[in-house]
Structures are given as structure tokens and as C-alpha cells.
Amino acid sequence: MATHDTIKRDDAAYCAGGSGVCGCHAQRTARYTERSGVSRFVRVLVAFSAIVYLLVVAFGCESTKSESSTVEATKEAAWEHYANAEYSQADALFREVLAQKPADSEARTGRGWSLIHLRTLDGAINVLRVVPPTDSTWYFAARAGLAVAYDATGQTGSTIAPINEVLTHDSVWVFFHDPRIDWRAMEYLRARNHLILGSQIDPTLESAVAATNRLTRDVAPSVAPLDPVNSATWEANGVEYMTLAEAVLKRLEQLNAIGTE
């Protein structure tokens, strides 16, 4: 018959042997302790990862803001050079912006106009023609620049379409970075190019006369408008001409001279 001491020794052996209820409890305790340690490690790792992520995001946002501020400041400086007729300096700064943001419509437009003034006309055309119509703030300034560059390179057939776009969009359009470039300049080019193309697109010179008369009303309101069917109006600077085409040409020269006084 087992004594009390024998039972205690057996129970001690039972627990120490890792079997039965006591053994399971010991194992569960060990596993819980191990899991707790792992859990604490995981929580620390997650917290550390979250902090790193927040720092990266914050740094990225600050970096983006800084880059954006630099680009805007560079464009502003470029326009200041442009306004001072320092077109080489303006072009250099616009190129600097485009090196960082190749699709920047403002920088493309500014560079295009700078190149026009520098008489680098083919380069201006290449830059201006890629300004997308979705960016209406700069698209029409770019189209006006294209018209000027096409006209200066003798591409008469290409000059009229961008002018029509600009003046259809805004009949009193003005390039806000260069008030010298406005609807009057566009109408002058439109009339002159219609006159040059003549029989190809405007055999009656209706469009050329309409553009010339609009300029006349604005620049020299005291001068009678041209009337295609009344040869008595075919005059400029008090001189009458035998043909309507010659009268339009001389009237444009008269208006251009007045406009540049």
C-alpha cells in the first residue's frame, strides 16, 4: 500500500517527467512565454517600420515641395529675363526647367517664344508644336508663337490655321507675358498670309479684307474700310490703287507703321 511520501514522490516524478497535467501546463507556459517574446518582437518591428514609412513619406513630400518651389522660381526668373529682352538667359532657364519637367507647357511656351526672338525659328517650332491643347493656359500662346515662326520661315500654308485657333478661342487675345503679341498681330499675319496665298484659298480676298478692316477700325478708325466691290475705297495713305490686292497690301503696311509708332 502506497504511503503518503510515495505518492508525493510519484507526483513529483510525474510533473518532472513532463507528462500528464503538470507536464502540459509546463509546456503551455513555455510556449506562451516564447510566443510573448515573439509578439513583443513583432510589435516592435511593426512600430519601427511604421516610423520609417512616415519618415520616408514626410521626406518625400518635403522633397517634392522643394523641387516644385525651385521649378516655379526658375520659371519666374526666366520670364523676368524675357520681359527684359534677355532672351538667351530666359531660354537657358526654361531649358533648366524642361530638364526636370520635360512636359511643362509653360516652360515649352516660354522657351519657344525666347527662340523666336533669338531667330532660332526651327527650334521654336519644334518646342511649341508639342504643347497639348488640354493645357489651354499655354496652348494658345504656343499656337500664336507657331504662327509667327511659320510666317517668318515662309511656311504660309501652315501659318493661318494656328491663327484661326487663337482668334476663335478669343477674338481679343493678348499674350499676358508679352502684350505686344496680341490679336492685332494675329490679324495682321492672317490678312498678309491670305493675301499671299490669294487664289489658292481666298480668291476674292474676302478673308484678307475682313482682317484688314478689323485692324483699320482699331488702329486707324478715321480711315474708311476697304470695300471689295467699290474701287473708290482701294486706297492707303491717300493713294488709290488699281487692284484690291495691292490696296490690301499697302493698307497693311500703313496700319503696321501706325501700330509701331
Secondary structure, DSSP 8 states (H G I E B T S, - for coil): ---HHHHHHHHHHHHHTT-HHHHHHHHHHHHHHHHHHHHHHHHHHHHHHHHHHHHHHHHHHHHHHHHHHHHHHHHHHHHHHHHTT-HHHHHHHHHHHHHH-TT-HHHHHHHHHHHHHTT-HHHHHHHHTTS-TT-HHHHHHHHHHHHHHHHHTT-HHHHHHHHHHHHHH-TT-B-TT-TTSBHHHHHHHHHHHHHHHGGGT-TT-HHHHHHHHHHHHHH-TTS----TT-GGG-EETTEE-SSHHHHHHHHHHHHHHHHT-
